[in-house]
Amino acid sequence: MQYQIELQLHNQPAVLERVLQVVRYRQFHLEGMQMQPEGQDKLTVQLKVSGQHSINILTSQLNKLYDLARLTIQHEMPLKATA
């Protein structure tokens, strides 16, 4: 499955590195990422990820990040079959 997740983060040094590390450790593949600063202290990050595991495994770990202000799963998309 492919998922789109929106994160609102406190803009701290290495915050994106910590997010991407969680994605990697939970064995999800990053399919796309968009980042939009909101003032000097917040970032909105949209991630497209895919993986074989439940998205709850990833979101529960992301929720533990102290820089996370909000997490929203935008939608789920089935992976397209490749020939």
C-alpha positions as CSV (number, residue, x, y, z in Angstrom):
1,M,0.0,0.0,0.0
2,Q,1.0,3.6,-0.6
3,Y,0.1,6.3,2.0
4,Q,0.3,10.0,2.1
5,I,1.1,11.4,5.5
6,E,1.1,15.1,6.6
7,L,3.3,16.1,9.5
8,Q,3.5,19.4,11.2
9,L,6.9,19.7,12.9
10,H,8.7,22.1,15.1
11,N,11.5,23.5,13.0
12,Q,14.6,22.2,14.9
13,P,18.0,21.1,13.6
14,A,17.9,17.6,12.1
15,V,14.1,17.2,12.4
16,L,13.9,15.9,8.8
17,E,16.7,13.5,9.4
18,R,14.8,12.0,12.4
19,V,11.6,11.6,10.4
20,L,13.4,9.9,7.5
21,Q,15.3,7.7,9.9
22,V,12.0,6.4,11.4
23,V,10.6,5.8,7.9
24,R,13.7,3.8,7.0
25,Y,13.9,1.8,10.3
26,R,10.2,0.8,9.9
27,Q,11.0,-0.5,6.4
28,F,8.9,1.9,4.5
29,H,10.0,3.3,1.1
30,L,9.9,7.1,0.6
31,E,8.1,7.7,-2.7
32,G,7.9,11.5,-2.4
33,M,8.3,14.4,-0.1
34,Q,7.2,18.0,0.0
35,M,8.2,20.6,2.7
36,Q,6.7,24.0,3.4
37,P,8.0,26.3,6.1
38,E,5.3,28.0,8.2
39,G,7.0,30.9,9.9
40,Q,10.3,30.4,11.6
41,D,9.2,27.7,14.1
42,K,7.0,25.2,12.1
43,L,7.3,23.0,9.0
44,T,4.6,21.1,7.1
45,V,5.9,18.0,5.5
46,Q,4.0,15.7,3.2
47,L,5.4,12.2,2.8
48,K,4.3,9.6,0.3
49,V,5.4,6.2,1.6
50,S,4.9,2.6,0.6
51,G,5.4,-0.6,2.5
52,Q,4.2,-4.1,3.3
53,H,3.6,-3.4,7.0
54,S,0.6,-1.7,8.6
55,I,0.8,2.1,8.5
56,N,0.2,2.0,12.3
57,I,3.7,0.7,12.8
58,L,5.1,3.9,11.2
59,T,2.7,6.4,12.7
60,S,3.1,5.1,16.2
61,Q,6.8,5.7,16.0
62,L,6.5,9.1,14.3
63,N,4.1,10.2,17.1
64,K,7.0,9.6,19.6
65,L,9.1,12.3,18.0
66,Y,9.3,15.3,20.3
67,D,9.4,17.6,17.3
68,L,6.0,16.4,16.0
69,A,3.1,18.8,16.5
70,R,0.5,17.0,14.4
71,L,0.3,13.9,12.1
72,T,-2.5,13.2,9.6
73,I,-2.9,10.3,7.2
74,Q,-4.1,12.0,4.1
75,H,-5.2,8.8,2.2
76,E,-4.3,5.3,1.3
77,M,-3.6,4.2,-2.3
78,P,-3.1,0.7,-3.6
79,L,0.2,0.2,-5.3
80,K,0.1,0.0,-9.0
81,A,1.1,-3.3,-10.6
82,T,4.2,-3.2,-12.7
83,A,4.6,-5.3,-15.8
